[in-house]
């Protein structure tokens, strides 16, 4: 989150400085700003996508882990049940 905040603040400072010291005409400055904002947007989307991918991977890994533990527990319960053990005794 700190990295994202830093990127946003840096982009805003860069845009502001660019506008204030721009030696170009307004149309050229607007084109430059559009180009730079498109780059920033693309970078943001990539980072967001990477974060979502990582989250989903971690979620999947956790679900797989719980699934394996549940299957192991069920096997143990079935073994005990087959040996005559009852959880209701």
C-alpha positions in Angstrom: 0.0 0.0 0.0 2.9 2.4 0.8 4.3 1.6 -2.7 1.0 2.6 -4.3 0.8 5.8 -2.3 4.3 6.7 -3.3 3.6 6.1 -7.0 0.4 8.2 -6.8 2.2 11.1 -5.0 5.2 10.9 -7.3 2.9 11.0 -10.4 1.0 14.0 -9.0 4.2 15.9 -8.3 5.6 15.1 -11.7 2.5 16.2 -13.5 2.3 19.4 -11.5 6.0 20.2 -12.1 5.5 19.4 -15.8 2.6 21.8 -16.1 4.4 24.6 -14.2 7.6 24.5 -16.2 6.2 23.4 -19.6 7.8 25.4 -22.4 5.4 23.9 -24.9 2.0 25.0 -26.2 -1.1 24.0 -24.5 -2.1 21.4 -27.1 1.3 19.7 -26.9 1.2 19.8 -23.1 -2.2 18.2 -23.0 -0.9 15.4 -25.3 2.0 14.9 -23.1 -0.2 14.8 -20.0 -2.5 12.3 -21.7 0.4 10.1 -22.7 1.9 10.2 -19.2 -1.5 9.5 -17.5 -2.0 6.6 -19.9 1.4 5.2 -18.8 0.5 5.7 -15.1 -2.9 4.1 -15.7 -1.3 1.1 -17.4 1.3 0.7 -14.6 -1.5 0.9 -12.0 -3.6 -1.7 -13.8 -0.6 -4.0 -14.0 0.2 -3.7 -10.3 -3.5 -4.2 -9.4 -3.7 -7.2 -11.6 -0.5 -8.7 -10.1 -1.9 -8.1 -6.6 -5.2 -9.8 -7.5 -3.3 -12.7 -9.0 -1.2 -13.1 -5.9 -4.3 -12.9 -3.7 -6.1 -15.6 -5.7 -3.0 -17.8 -5.6 -2.7 -17.5 -1.8 -6.5 -18.1 -1.5 -6.3 -21.2 -3.7 -3.3 -22.5 -1.7 -5.1 -22.1 1.5 -8.2 -23.8 0.3 -6.1 -26.7 -1.0 -4.4 -27.0 2.3 -7.7 -27.1 4.2 -9.1 -29.6 1.7 -6.1 -31.9 2.3 -6.5 -31.6 6.1 -10.2 -32.3 5.9 -9.6 -35.4 3.7 -7.0 -36.6 6.2 -9.3 -36.1 9.1 -12.2 -37.9 7.3 -9.8 -40.9 6.7 -8.9 -41.0 10.3 -12.5 -40.9 11.4 -13.4 -43.7 9.0 -10.6 -45.9 10.2 -11.7 -45.4 13.8 -15.3 -46.1 12.9 -14.3 -49.3 11.0 -12.4 -50.4 14.1 -15.6 -50.1 16.2 -15.0 -46.6 17.6 -18.0 -44.4 17.7 -18.0 -40.7 18.5 -21.4 -41.2 20.1 -20.3 -43.6 22.9 
